Amino acid sequence: MMDSIRSSAIFRRGQRRTKPLCHFLDKFLNDWSMDLSAMLAYNLLIALLPTAVALFGTFGLILKNYPNLRDELKNKTIDLFPSDNTTKAGIRQVF
């Protein structure tokens, strides 16, 4: 039964048409592509952390002299989050 299926023209044509896809998947998996993408994402997050700290520190130093602008930015930032009372209360404690 399996021999007759494998020897059929439709099966052979299907194998020929999917062969490049199979080779691509084998190469993709053998080149550790998923691990490399995970490393790239991790390194990007690690690189963004010092940038964010420097940016927030600079904003803090600049906005220290402008309390009205600081409060306005703080309220606008809090309003960006969902209107769930628990979420907004937690964010207000952080800010």
C-alpha positions in Angstrom: 0.0 0.0 0.0 2.7 2.5 1.0 4.9 1.5 -1.9 2.1 2.2 -4.3 1.5 5.7 -2.7 5.2 6.5 -2.8 5.6 5.5 -6.4 2.6 7.6 -7.6 3.3 10.6 -9.7 1.4 12.9 -7.4 3.5 11.9 -4.4 6.8 12.4 -6.3 5.6 15.8 -7.6 4.7 16.8 -4.1 8.1 15.7 -2.8 9.8 17.7 -5.5 7.7 20.8 -4.7 8.3 20.7 -1.0 12.0 19.8 -1.1 13.2 23.4 -1.1 11.0 24.1 1.9 12.3 21.1 3.8 15.9 22.1 3.0 15.1 25.7 4.3 13.6 24.4 7.5 16.6 22.0 8.1 19.1 24.8 7.5 17.0 27.2 9.7 16.9 24.8 12.6 20.6 23.6 12.2 21.9 27.2 12.2 20.4 27.8 15.7 18.3 30.7 14.4 15.8 30.6 17.2 18.6 30.8 19.8 20.2 33.7 18.0 17.0 35.6 17.9 16.5 35.1 21.6 20.0 36.3 22.3 19.4 39.4 20.1 16.2 40.2 22.0 17.8 39.8 25.3 20.8 42.0 24.4 18.5 44.6 23.1 16.6 44.8 26.4 19.8 44.9 28.3 21.1 47.7 26.1 17.9 49.7 26.5 18.0 49.6 30.3 20.9 52.1 30.8 19.4 54.3 28.1 16.1 54.4 29.9 17.7 55.1 33.3 19.7 58.0 31.8 16.7 59.4 30.0 14.5 59.3 33.1 17.3 60.8 35.2 17.7 63.7 32.7 14.0 64.3 32.7 13.9 64.3 36.5 16.7 66.9 36.7 15.1 69.1 34.1 11.5 68.8 35.4 12.6 69.4 39.0 12.4 73.2 38.3 9.0 73.0 36.5 6.5 71.3 38.9 3.4 72.2 36.8 4.9 70.6 33.7 6.0 67.6 35.8 2.5 67.0 37.2 1.0 67.4 33.8 3.3 64.8 32.3 2.7 62.5 35.2 -1.1 62.7 34.9 -0.9 62.2 31.1 1.3 59.2 31.6 -1.0 57.7 34.1 -4.0 58.3 31.8 -2.3 56.2 29.1 -2.8 53.0 31.2 -6.1 51.1 31.4 -8.8 52.7 33.6 -8.7 49.9 36.1 -8.6 51.5 39.6 -6.0 49.0 40.8 -3.7 49.6 37.9 -3.9 53.4 38.2 -3.5 53.3 42.0 -0.3 51.2 41.6 1.1 53.5 39.0 0.4 56.6 41.1 2.4 55.0 43.9 5.3 54.4 41.6 5.2 58.0 40.3 
